[in-house]
């Protein structure tokens, strides 16, 4: 509702994010939901919490994922395509976060929101020695389509009010300038709580190795993954090839 009031975000733009997610997710054999939706299909799905509709919200799911971590020496013995962990961070929300979650005491002017996610991502950038312009793809936690608009702005990928234009131009598709959730994201997987961060690492590794098939991001070199936890905490990881 705040995006609609401040930037004129439309229901059609929100729906296009869900459509985009399934365009990517149809090519992911691990995704739970691989069917395609049109904008009209999304807008006809029932309202759950205005203005969000059923197809714009991820379901709760079960799931599992695993990765192998080892030293560089061992990695080089077993693969010619290692993926390197450039940074891994965790952060908790600030007390002046603009989203009241039992933590906020004074809500400041402006858009101080999701501070736990922003802090984790910025710490990851610093540790890895990279910035938004260096990122080839992003896997972020899209519990709803809203996050694909809010997070890119809050993390410095675009200016406030510009994320909708990225969606309209197809820039967040695997073929765009800022691929977001080429896996299909939580909208196609569901929220498998403790497994979600690990499967993001899997997806980033496949992308960096060029093993993502029809959802492959061209020449992917640096990938960012981000998750939210219950209780105003968040994580971020950056992988490099």
N, C-alpha and C positions, 0 to 999 in steps of 0.2 A: 504493500500500500504506500510505503514511503517513496519507493522508486516511481510509482505512478504519479504521486503528488509532485515530486521534485523534478523528474525528467520526462514525464509523459509516457512512461513505459506502458505498452499496450498489452492486452491479453494475447493478441496474435504473436507478439514478440516472445512472450513467455512460452507459448505453445511451440514456436519454432525451435526452441532449445530442446524440448522433448522429442520433436521430430528428428533433429540432428543427432541426438543420442542414439536413437534406434537405427538411423542410417549407418552409424558406425557399428553398433552392437550386433546388427544382423550378420556381420562377418566374424564375430567372435564365438568360437565353439564353446567357450566356457560361460557365456552369458546365459542367464535364466530366461530373459525375455528378448526374443530376436525378431519379433514381428515388426513390420513397418506401420507407422501412423502418418496420416496427413494432419495438417493444421486443423481441419474441420473435425477429424476424429478426436483430437485432443480437446478441442473446445466443447465437444458434445459429451465428453466424460463428466461425471458428476462432480460438483463442487465439494471439496472436503473442508477447506478453510480458506475463505475468500481472500484473494482471487485465485488461489491454487486449486487445481483440479486433479482428479485421480491419476491421470497419466503424467502429471507433472511432479509427482511425489514418489520417492522410492519406497518399495515395500520392505518389510522385515524378512530376512532370509537366513538360512543356514549356509555355511560354506567353510572351506578350508584352503589353505595355501601354504607353500613351503619354499624356502630359498636356501642355498648353500653359501655360507660365508667362509672364506679361507684367506690365508696370506697371499700376497702377490706371487711369492715363489711357488707355492703349490698351484695357484691358478694357472700360471704359465706352463706348468707341467701337464695340465689336463685340458686346456683349451687355447685356441688361437684367437678367441674373441672374448676376452674377459671384460666384465663391466665393473667399474670402480665406484666405490662409495665415496663421494666427494664431501658429503656432510650428512648428519642425522641429528635432528634437534627436537626438543619438546618445550612447551611453554604453557603457562596458565594465564587466565584473563586478568586484566588490570581492574582495580576496584572502580575506576571511572568509566568502564566500558558502557557504551550507550544502549546495550541490550540488557534489560532488567532480568537477571537470573538468580536473584537472591544475593548477588555480589555488589551490584551498583549502589553506591551511596549518593554520589552527585553526578548527574548526567550533564556533561559539558556540551556547549554548542558544537555544531559540526557533526561529522559522521564517525565518531569513535565507536566502532562496532567490531565484533569478532576479533578482539585484540589478541586472544590466544593464538589464533591462526596466523594473523599478521606478524606477531612476534616470532613464532616458530619459523615462518618462511623467511623473514628478514635475517634471523640468525643463521639459517641454512645458506642464504646467499653469502653472508659474510664469511662463514667457515669454508665455503667452496670457492670463494674468490670470484663469484659470478654475479650478474644482475639479470633483470627481466629480459634484456635484449639477447642474452646468451642462451636462453632456454628454448629448446626445440619443441617440447611438448609438455603439457601439464596434465597430471591425473589428480583431480581434486574431488573432495567429498560433496557430491551433489545430492544431498538428501531431498532437495527440491530444486527446480530450475532456477530459483532465485540466486543460488550460490554461484552460478556461472556468470551472473551479472555483477554481483557484489565483489567477489574475490579478485578478479583481474584488476579491478579499479583500486582496491585496497592494497594490493601487492605491487602496484606500480607498473602494470602491463599496459594500462591505458588511463586516460583522464576520467574523472567522475562524469557519468552520463554518456560515455563513449562505448561501453560494453555492448549496448543494444545494436550499435552500428556494426560491430564485429560479427554479431550473429546474423544481421541482415545481409552482410556481404559474403557470408560463408567462410569467414576467416577462422572460425573455431572448428571447422571440419578437419579431418586428417590431412586434407590437401591445402588447408589455409595457412596464413602467416602465424597464427597462434592456435595450434591444435589443442583442444581441451577435451579430455576424456575420449581419446580414440578407441579405448576399450569398450565404450558404451556407458561407462560410469555406473554409479549406483542405481540410476534409473533403469538400467538393463540387468544389473546383477542383484539388486536389493542390498540391504544393509546387513552384512554378515559380521557384525560388530568386530570381534577381535581378529578376524581374518582379513579385514579390508585393507589395512596398511600393507600387509604382506603381498596381497595380490596386485596392489599398485606397483610394488617393487618388481614383481614378475612381469607385468605389462611393460614397465619402463625398460627392463632388461631385454625383452623381446624386440621392442621398438629400436633400441640402440644397436642391437645385433642384426637388424633388418629381417626379423623373423615373424613379423606381424601380418603377413599376407595382404589381403585386400584393404585392411585398415592401416597399412604402413604409412608412417610419416617419412617423407623423403629426407634422406641425409641427416637423420636424427643423431645428435651428438651429446646433448645434455638434457636430462629429464628431471622434472620436479614432481614429487608426490606429496600429498597433504591429506591428513585425516583430522577429524574432531573426536574428542572423547566425552563421555558423560561427566559433567562436573566442571565445565569450562576449562578444558585442557585440549591441546592440539599438538600434532607432530608434523614434521616435514623432513623429506629426504631428497637429496640431489644425487643422481647417478650420472657418470660420464663413461663414454666408451674410450 
